[in-house]
Amino acid sequence: MELQELIQIAKENGIAGAGGAGFPAYGKMDKRAKTIILNCAECEPLLKLHRQLLEKHAYEILSALALMADAMEAEQVIIGIKEAYQGAVEAVKTSLSDFPGISIGLLPEMYPAGDEVVLIYELTKKVVPPGSIPIETGAAVFNVETVYNIYRAVSHHIPVTEKYITVAGEVKHPTTRVVPIGMSVEEVVKLAGGVTAKHPVYIMGGPMTGNICGKYDVITKTSNGILVLEENHPVVQKKQGNARINLKRAMASCCQCQMCTDLCPRNLLGHPIAPHLFMRAAAEGDVRDTRPFLNTMFCSSCGVCEMYACSQGLSPRSLIAECKAGLRAGGVAMPKGIKAAPVKDARSYRKVPVHRLRARLGLDLYDLPAVLDESKVTAREVKIKLGQSIGAPAEAVVSCGDKVAAGQMVGKCKEDALSLPVHSSIDGVVKAVNAREILIAAEP
């Protein structure tokens, strides 16, 4: 298959990165990529969908990787997977003989192995320059579900209308399900037997990088998990922090121990992000040296500094995020031309073990098998967001009262922009349309 044909298929079928920021997959399909990496690190505690999907559909995913490598003229494909995911590793090994250009790269049980910058270094020993993207090192990274969606689009002409979701925490039966995009959080949680918490709080994503959401929020192309926790759980309390209070606590308590910087995954790879210097400058209101503030642009928001490293319980990640948002709102761009310092020798013993992270977050109790169930899930109604990926949102092409079928395009790409279409995930009738979303109700 020619690269342009593959790009067109990925674009028409609305394939975005199935997690993280949701970068359109076609934007990563580039002949400069000599190495394609399949990201099966999945290091957020409690989330299991990617390893489960790879174990269940290894052959299909490897065949899509081979097709992508041929179209992109890549020299090698590496499956980055943690050695601890034994079922997925064995499933891949069983199929590898049919795909000579693909190899396995075993990863340590560390967080955040799934960060593209960390993953590329672990597998290739190349450092992505600060503020740059993987293609600068000749690599392109795709996660497991993204590649599975490419397989479905190429082989069966199926657009992205469903999402694999792990539901864990304070639920009766933790599970991984395949649900229609646009289904509500509340309805998805019911698939796990409902909540067991008296005062539940929902987190969309993992405990480290996920965000608190409401039960009426909906599943999108980038949703990977729903965690249900009690309102007084430490993870919830940390995510509900107030920026003004966080800053005052930093002014009162930050002792400049430097542990946040010592354990920062990007700093260990030579990137110029130093959370302790930012905390000092922010707490003291010292803007004579702007570097601690500008260097926040290199933060990946992995949360190690805030959720694991700080013995004072302070919130460097949250304050850094506030700073980055303020800089962007003020038109400040990412600093360019910054070279990475040498990778720190201490990196080998400063990696964050997942089992320690899970224990420190108070999540050991919830580390249960969330068995994958691919049986069909129906929804009474879905709310299809027009913007589910990085770039310009789609433009609605349906009106109230229109009948639509599952898989039908209901929002088209914006021309001459990084954009993806969206498709209906159920058969039904359009009940409402606005600039942000389309509400579709199933017919009785």
C-alpha positions as CSV (number, residue, x, y, z in Angstrom):
1,M,0.0,0.0,0.0
2,E,1.3,3.5,-0.9
3,L,1.7,5.9,2.0
4,Q,-0.8,8.4,0.7
5,E,-3.5,5.8,0.5
6,L,-2.8,4.7,4.1
7,I,-2.9,8.4,5.2
8,Q,-6.2,8.8,3.4
9,I,-7.7,5.7,5.1
10,A,-6.5,6.8,8.5
11,K,-7.9,10.3,7.9
12,E,-11.3,9.3,6.5
13,N,-11.9,6.8,9.3
14,G,-11.1,9.4,12.1
15,I,-8.2,7.6,13.6
16,A,-6.6,9.6,16.4
17,G,-4.1,8.5,19.0
18,A,-6.3,6.4,21.3
19,G,-5.0,8.1,24.5
20,G,-3.0,11.2,25.6
21,A,-3.6,14.2,23.4
22,G,-5.1,12.4,20.5
23,F,-2.8,13.4,17.7
24,P,-4.3,12.4,14.3
25,A,-2.6,9.2,13.3
26,Y,-2.1,10.3,9.7
27,G,0.0,13.2,10.9
28,K,2.6,10.7,12.2
29,M,2.8,8.7,9.0
30,D,6.0,10.0,7.6
31,K,8.8,8.4,5.6
32,R,11.4,10.1,7.8
33,A,10.4,7.6,10.5
34,K,13.0,4.9,10.3
35,T,11.7,3.3,13.5
36,I,8.1,2.6,14.3
37,I,7.4,2.0,18.0
38,L,4.2,0.3,19.3
39,N,3.6,1.8,22.7
40,C,2.3,-1.0,25.1
41,A,4.0,0.5,28.2
42,E,0.6,1.3,29.8
43,C,2.2,2.4,33.1
44,E,-0.8,4.3,34.6
45,P,-1.8,2.2,37.7
46,L,-5.0,0.2,37.2
47,L,-5.4,0.7,33.5
48,K,-5.1,-2.6,31.5
49,L,-6.8,-2.2,28.1
50,H,-3.7,-1.9,25.9
51,R,-2.0,-5.1,27.1
52,Q,-5.4,-6.9,27.0
53,L,-6.0,-5.7,23.5
54,L,-2.6,-6.8,22.3
55,E,-2.9,-10.2,23.9
56,K,-6.3,-10.7,22.3
57,H,-5.6,-9.4,18.8
58,A,-1.8,-9.7,18.5
59,Y,-1.8,-11.0,14.9
60,E,-4.1,-8.3,13.6
61,I,-2.0,-5.6,15.3
62,L,1.3,-7.0,14.0
63,S,-0.1,-7.2,10.5
64,A,-1.1,-3.5,10.6
65,L,2.3,-2.6,11.9
66,A,3.9,-4.5,9.0
67,L,1.7,-2.7,6.5
68,M,2.5,0.7,8.1
69,A,6.3,-0.1,8.0
70,D,6.0,-1.0,4.3
71,A,4.1,2.2,3.4
72,M,6.4,4.4,5.5
73,E,9.6,2.6,4.4
74,A,10.6,2.1,8.0
75,E,13.7,0.1,8.8
76,Q,12.4,-1.5,12.0
77,V,9.4,-1.9,14.2
78,I,9.8,-2.3,17.9
79,I,7.0,-3.4,20.2
80,G,7.7,-1.6,23.5
81,I,6.1,-3.7,26.2
82,K,6.7,-4.3,29.8
83,E,8.1,-7.7,30.7
84,A,5.5,-8.0,33.4
85,Y,2.7,-8.2,30.8
86,Q,3.4,-11.9,30.2
87,G,0.2,-12.8,28.4
88,A,0.7,-10.0,25.8
89,V,4.4,-10.9,25.4
90,E,3.6,-14.5,24.8
91,A,0.8,-13.6,22.3
92,V,3.2,-11.4,20.3
93,K,6.0,-14.0,20.4
94,T,3.6,-16.6,18.9
95,S,3.0,-14.4,15.9
96,L,6.5,-12.9,15.4
97,S,7.7,-15.5,13.0
98,D,5.3,-14.2,10.4
99,F,6.7,-10.7,10.7
100,P,10.5,-10.7,10.3
101,G,10.8,-6.9,10.5
102,I,9.2,-6.6,14.0
103,S,10.9,-7.2,17.3
104,I,10.0,-6.9,21.0
105,G,11.6,-4.3,23.2
106,L,11.1,-5.3,26.9
107,L,10.5,-2.4,29.2
108,P,11.1,-2.1,33.0
109,E,8.1,-1.9,35.3
110,M,8.5,1.9,35.7
111,Y,6.5,5.0,35.4
112,P,6.2,6.8,33.0
113,A,7.6,4.3,30.5
114,G,4.7,5.3,28.2
115,D,5.9,8.9,27.8
116,E,7.1,9.0,24.2
117,V,10.4,10.7,25.1
118,V,11.1,8.1,27.8
119,L,9.9,5.2,25.6
120,I,12.1,6.2,22.7
121,Y,15.2,6.5,24.9
122,E,14.5,3.1,26.6
123,L,14.2,1.4,23.2
124,T,16.7,3.2,21.0
125,K,18.9,5.2,23.4
126,K,18.1,8.4,21.4
127,V,17.0,11.5,23.2
128,V,14.2,13.6,21.7
129,P,15.4,17.2,21.8
130,P,13.7,19.5,24.3
131,G,10.5,20.9,22.8
132,S,10.8,18.7,19.8
133,I,8.8,15.7,18.5
134,P,9.7,12.0,18.0
135,I,10.2,12.3,14.2
136,E,13.3,14.4,15.0
137,T,15.0,11.2,16.1
138,G,13.6,9.2,13.2
139,A,10.9,7.6,15.3
140,A,7.1,7.4,15.1
141,V,5.1,6.1,18.2
142,F,1.6,4.6,18.0
143,N,-0.3,3.0,20.9
144,V,-1.9,-0.4,20.7
145,E,-5.5,0.7,20.1
146,T,-4.5,3.2,17.5
147,V,-2.8,0.5,15.4
148,Y,-5.8,-1.9,16.0
149,N,-8.0,0.9,14.6
150,I,-5.8,1.2,11.6
151,Y,-6.1,-2.6,11.0
152,R,-9.9,-2.3,11.3
153,A,-10.0,0.6,8.8
154,V,-7.8,-1.0,6.3
155,S,-9.1,-4.5,6.4
156,H,-12.8,-4.0,7.2
157,H,-13.4,-0.3,6.4
158,I,-14.6,0.4,10.0
159,P,-14.3,4.0,11.3
160,V,-13.6,4.8,14.9
161,T,-16.9,4.5,16.7
162,E,-15.9,2.4,19.8
163,K,-13.4,2.7,22.6
164,Y,-11.8,0.2,24.9
165,I,-12.2,1.4,28.5
166,T,-10.9,0.0,31.8
167,V,-13.3,0.7,34.7
168,A,-11.7,0.3,38.1
169,G,-11.7,1.6,41.7
170,E,-14.8,1.7,43.7
171,V,-16.9,-0.5,41.4
172,K,-18.4,-4.0,42.0
173,H,-16.7,-5.7,39.1
174,P,-13.7,-4.0,37.6
175,T,-13.7,-4.7,33.8
176,T,-12.5,-3.6,30.4
177,R,-15.3,-3.1,27.9
178,V,-15.7,-1.9,24.3
179,V,-18.2,1.0,24.4
180,P,-19.8,3.3,21.9
181,I,-18.0,6.7,21.7
182,G,-20.3,9.3,23.2
183,M,-21.7,7.0,25.9
184,S,-21.9,8.7,29.3
185,V,-19.5,7.9,32.2
186,E,-22.5,6.9,34.3
187,E,-23.6,4.3,31.8
188,V,-20.1,2.9,31.3
189,V,-19.6,2.5,35.1
190,K,-22.9,0.5,35.3
191,L,-21.1,-2.1,33.1
192,A,-18.8,-2.7,36.0
193,G,-21.7,-3.4,38.3
194,G,-22.1,0.2,39.6
195,V,-20.3,2.1,42.2
196,T,-19.5,1.0,45.8
197,A,-18.4,4.4,47.1
198,K,-20.8,6.5,49.3
199,H,-19.5,9.7,47.7
200,P,-18.0,8.7,44.4
201,V,-15.7,10.9,42.3
202,Y,-15.0,9.9,38.7
203,I,-11.6,10.3,37.1
204,M,-11.3,10.1,33.3
205,G,-8.0,8.4,32.6
206,G,-5.4,7.2,35.0
207,P,-4.7,8.4,38.6
208,M,-1.6,10.3,37.5
209,T,-2.6,12.2,34.4
210,G,-6.4,11.8,34.4
211,N,-8.8,14.5,35.3
212,I,-11.9,14.6,37.5
213,C,-15.1,14.4,35.4
214,G,-18.8,14.3,35.9
215,K,-21.0,11.2,35.5
216,Y,-22.7,12.8,32.5
217,D,-19.4,13.5,30.7
218,V,-18.9,11.2,27.7
219,I,-16.4,8.8,26.2
220,T,-14.2,10.2,23.4
221,K,-11.5,8.7,21.2
222,T,-8.8,9.4,23.8
223,S,-10.6,8.0,26.8
224,N,-8.7,5.0,28.3
225,G,-10.2,4.5,31.7
226,I,-12.7,5.5,34.3
227,L,-11.6,5.4,37.9
228,V,-14.2,5.7,40.7
229,L,-12.8,6.8,44.1
230,E,-14.2,8.1,47.4
231,E,-14.2,11.9,47.6
232,N,-11.7,11.8,50.4
233,H,-9.1,9.6,48.6
234,P,-5.7,11.3,48.3
235,V,-5.7,11.1,44.5
236,V,-9.0,12.9,44.4
237,Q,-7.9,15.5,46.9
238,K,-4.7,16.2,45.0
239,K,-6.7,16.7,41.8
240,Q,-9.1,19.1,43.5
241,G,-6.4,21.4,44.7
242,N,-6.7,25.2,44.3
243,A,-3.9,27.1,42.6
244,R,-3.8,30.0,45.1
245,I,-3.7,27.6,48.0
246,N,-1.1,25.4,46.3
247,L,1.1,28.5,45.9
248,K,0.7,29.6,49.5
249,R,1.6,26.1,50.6
250,A,4.7,26.2,48.5
251,M,5.6,29.5,50.0
252,A,5.2,28.1,53.5
253,S,6.6,24.6,53.1
254,C,8.9,24.1,50.1
255,C,12.3,23.3,51.6
256,Q,14.1,23.0,48.2
257,C,15.1,19.4,48.8
258,Q,15.2,19.0,45.0
259,M,13.5,15.6,45.1
260,C,11.0,16.7,42.5
261,T,13.8,17.5,40.1
262,D,15.9,14.5,41.0
263,L,13.1,12.1,40.0
264,C,11.7,14.1,37.1
265,P,11.8,11.7,34.0
266,R,12.4,14.5,31.5
267,N,15.1,16.2,33.7
268,L,16.9,12.8,33.9
269,L,17.0,12.7,30.1
270,G,18.7,16.1,30.0
271,H,15.6,18.4,29.4
272,P,15.8,21.7,31.1
273,I,12.7,21.3,33.3
274,A,13.6,21.8,37.0
275,P,10.5,21.8,39.2
276,H,12.4,22.8,42.4
277,L,13.7,26.0,40.7
278,F,10.2,26.8,39.5
279,M,8.8,26.3,42.9
280,R,11.4,28.6,44.4
281,A,10.9,31.3,41.8
282,A,7.1,31.1,42.0
283,A,7.0,31.0,45.8
284,E,9.3,34.0,46.1
285,G,7.7,35.9,43.2
286,D,11.2,36.2,41.7
287,V,10.9,37.0,37.9
288,R,14.4,38.4,37.4
289,D,15.4,35.1,35.9
290,T,12.7,34.0,33.5
291,R,14.2,30.6,32.8
292,P,12.4,28.6,35.6
293,F,9.1,29.9,34.2
294,L,9.9,29.4,30.5
295,N,11.3,25.9,31.1
296,T,7.9,24.8,32.4
297,M,7.0,24.4,28.7
298,F,9.2,21.3,28.7
299,C,7.2,19.6,31.4
300,S,5.2,16.5,30.3
301,S,2.8,16.7,33.2
302,C,3.5,13.1,34.2
303,G,2.9,14.0,37.8
304,V,5.9,12.3,39.4
305,C,6.9,15.5,41.2
306,E,3.5,16.0,42.7
307,M,2.1,12.5,43.2
308,Y,5.3,10.6,44.2
309,A,8.4,12.7,44.8
310,C,7.4,15.6,47.1
311,S,7.6,14.6,50.8
312,Q,5.7,17.8,51.8
313,G,2.6,16.9,49.6
314,L,3.1,20.1,47.5
315,S,1.8,20.5,43.9
316,P,4.5,21.4,41.5
317,R,2.8,19.7,38.5
318,S,-0.4,21.7,39.1
319,L,1.4,25.0,39.5
320,I,3.6,24.3,36.5
321,A,0.4,23.6,34.5
322,E,-1.0,26.9,35.6
323,C,2.2,28.6,34.5
324,K,2.2,27.0,31.1
325,A,-1.4,27.9,30.5
326,G,-0.7,31.5,31.4
327,L,2.3,31.6,29.1
328,R,0.4,30.2,26.2
329,A,-2.5,32.6,26.8
330,G,0.0,35.4,26.7
331,G,1.3,34.3,23.4
332,V,4.6,32.9,24.7
333,A,5.9,30.1,22.4
334,M,7.9,27.0,23.3
335,P,11.6,28.0,23.5
336,K,13.5,26.7,20.4
337,G,17.0,25.5,19.8
338,I,17.5,24.1,23.3
339,K,19.9,21.2,23.4
340,A,19.5,18.4,25.9
341,A,22.1,18.0,28.6
342,P,23.8,14.6,28.9
343,V,21.5,11.8,30.2
344,K,22.1,11.7,34.0
345,D,24.1,8.7,35.3
346,A,21.6,8.6,38.2
347,R,18.7,7.8,35.9
348,S,19.3,4.1,36.2
349,Y,18.4,4.1,39.9
350,R,15.9,7.0,39.9
351,K,13.2,5.3,37.9
352,V,9.8,5.1,39.6
353,P,8.7,1.5,40.2
354,V,5.0,1.1,39.4
355,H,4.3,-1.1,42.5
356,R,5.7,1.7,44.8
357,L,3.8,4.3,42.9
358,R,0.6,2.3,43.2
359,A,1.2,1.9,47.0
360,R,2.0,5.5,47.5
361,L,-1.2,6.5,45.7
362,G,-3.2,4.2,48.0
363,L,-4.4,2.1,45.0
364,D,-3.2,-1.4,45.9
365,L,-6.7,-2.3,47.1
366,Y,-8.0,-1.7,43.6
367,D,-5.3,-3.6,41.6
368,L,-7.7,-6.4,40.5
369,P,-8.1,-8.2,37.2
370,A,-10.3,-6.1,35.0
371,V,-11.2,-8.9,32.6
372,L,-11.7,-7.9,28.9
373,D,-15.2,-8.3,27.7
374,E,-15.8,-7.5,24.0
375,S,-19.5,-8.3,24.0
376,K,-21.6,-5.7,22.3
377,V,-22.7,-2.7,24.4
378,T,-25.7,-0.6,23.5
379,A,-26.4,3.0,24.4
380,R,-29.7,4.8,24.7
381,E,-28.1,8.0,23.4
382,V,-24.6,9.3,22.6
383,K,-23.1,12.7,22.6
384,I,-20.5,12.9,19.8
385,K,-17.9,15.6,20.5
386,L,-16.8,17.4,17.3
387,G,-13.3,18.0,18.7
388,Q,-11.8,14.7,19.9
389,S,-8.3,15.1,18.8
390,I,-5.5,17.7,18.5
391,G,-6.3,20.2,15.7
392,A,-9.4,21.8,14.4
393,P,-12.7,20.3,15.4
394,A,-14.9,18.6,12.8
395,E,-17.8,20.5,11.2
396,A,-21.3,18.9,11.6
397,V,-22.9,17.6,8.4
398,V,-26.2,16.5,10.0
399,S,-29.2,18.4,11.3
400,C,-31.9,17.8,13.9
401,G,-34.2,15.0,12.9
402,D,-31.8,13.3,10.5
403,K,-31.6,9.5,10.8
404,V,-28.1,8.2,11.1
405,A,-26.5,4.7,11.1
406,A,-23.5,3.5,13.2
407,G,-20.3,4.3,11.3
408,Q,-21.9,7.2,9.3
409,M,-19.8,10.4,9.2
410,V,-21.7,13.1,11.1
411,G,-18.8,15.7,11.3
412,K,-16.4,16.3,8.4
413,C,-12.7,17.4,8.6
414,K,-11.9,21.1,8.2
415,E,-10.2,21.6,4.9
416,D,-6.5,22.6,4.9
417,A,-6.2,21.9,8.7
418,L,-5.0,19.2,11.0
419,S,-8.5,17.7,11.6
420,L,-10.4,14.5,11.8
421,P,-14.0,13.5,11.0
422,V,-16.3,12.0,13.6
423,H,-18.8,9.2,13.1
424,S,-22.0,8.1,14.8
425,S,-21.5,5.2,17.1
426,I,-25.2,4.1,17.1
427,D,-28.2,3.8,14.8
428,G,-30.5,6.6,15.8
429,V,-31.9,10.1,15.2
430,V,-30.1,13.4,15.7
431,K,-31.7,15.3,18.5
432,A,-29.4,18.3,18.8
433,V,-26.5,19.9,17.0
434,N,-24.2,22.7,18.0
435,A,-20.6,23.9,17.4
436,R,-19.3,21.4,20.0
437,E,-21.3,18.2,19.8
438,I,-24.0,16.2,18.2
439,L,-26.6,14.4,20.4
440,I,-28.0,11.2,18.9
441,A,-30.7,9.0,20.4
442,A,-31.3,5.4,19.6
443,E,-34.7,4.7,18.0
444,P,-37.1,2.7,20.2
